[in-house]
Amino acid sequence: MDALTASETSVRRNYSLGARRAAVSIVALWHVGFDLVATIGSWEFYRFPWLSGLAWLLYTAIGVVAAIALLTERPLRFGVWPYAVGTLAVSAIVVAACQPGDVVNAADWAWGSVGWLAMILFWPRPTWLRDLSVFLLANVVVTLVGLALAGGFDPLSLSKFLVVSVGAISLQAGASAGGHALDLAARWAVENSNRTARADADRKAADQVHADRLARYAEVRSAVAPVLNLLAEGADPADPDVRHESAVGAARLRRLIAETDDAPDPLLHTLRACAFDVERRGVVVLFLTAGTVPPLPLDVRRALTEAPIEGMARARRQARVTLVATPREVIVSVLTDAPSLPVAGGLRADGVATRVETENGGTQLWIESRWTAQ
């Protein structure tokens, strides 16, 4: 799940970075391919050519700072608006450099170009649409003032200004909106994918919980079914054999309960829990341990404890339990006065072997389960 989320976040970041790179490329190509050509081509027609050159350099400096901040996702050092005001100043400087008749003509390249620079200045701001609209409106006011001072308020000049302004603003606002729409679509896709992944993970978790409950039910049933079947068939609860079977069932249930406990040593915890139940029946249990039990899978722990727990449960008066552990071997042995261990086979696990022998003329039962690392 975490890996999937990281991958989706990376996809979204790549889409966002691609849109930002496209915006910076548009500004750079426009400034070199149009603004520089217009500046050089109209150089001899300016009233103050050096002002136009200065404006082009100022535009370039602001553009470089804005592009670096946008691509590296770092905030501008002095905030956005000081740079935006400097960009408006570029438009005013070029107007001042032009002859009165060249305002809003090819020589006056800045009034239609500063909107591109404003696009990347305001790009990362949550209020980019409002800020860009305010900037473009301010640029229109600056240009109209320059046009008025140049005496260009005739219908032809105003019509040309209106047509070009609408076209430039539509392109600049549209490009900015398209880039932000791409970023928004990527974010929505990631959020939908995350929701789907979370729902799938929740479903899998619910399925696993259900499967675990079914497995637990089957384990509980296997532990108590033999005793319940005996009682259902009319067996006498006072019969020693029935009581022993009941003790075995209780020990198995205790083991299942102990397996769900959070203990630092699950194997030792399970054996002690079962020994405690045996002691409650009046059986004297001597518990000896040596070494530290290494981490063992659940199936190995069950195979190790299956026969020893049954031996303890069938004890009549006393039992000795010994647990010896090394990093590569664990031995669980029980010496008990149980008469027999009728259940053959039992649980199996890789590396676990169980032996059952009688001692002292058949009066005691010795059980050993040994796990050896493979």
Secondary structure, DSSP 8 states (H G I E B T S, - for coil): -HHHHHHHHHHHHHHHHHHHHHHHHHHHHHIIIIIIHHHHHTGGG-SSHHHHHHHHHHHHHHHHHHHHHHHHT---TT-SHHHHHHHHHHHHHHHHHS-GGGTTSTT--HHHHHHHHHHHHHTTSTTHHHHHHHHHHHHHHHHHHHHHHTT--SHHHHHHHHHHHHHHHHHHHHHHHHHHHHHHHHHHHHHHHHHHHHHHHHHHHHHHHHHHHHHHHHHHHHHHHHHHHHHHTT--TTSHHHHHHHHHHHHHHHHHHHHTS--SSHHHHHHHHHHHHHHHTT-EEEEEEES------HHHHHHHHHHHHHHHHT-SSEEEEEEEEETTEEEEEEEE--S-----S----TTEEEEEEEETTTTEEEEEEEEE--
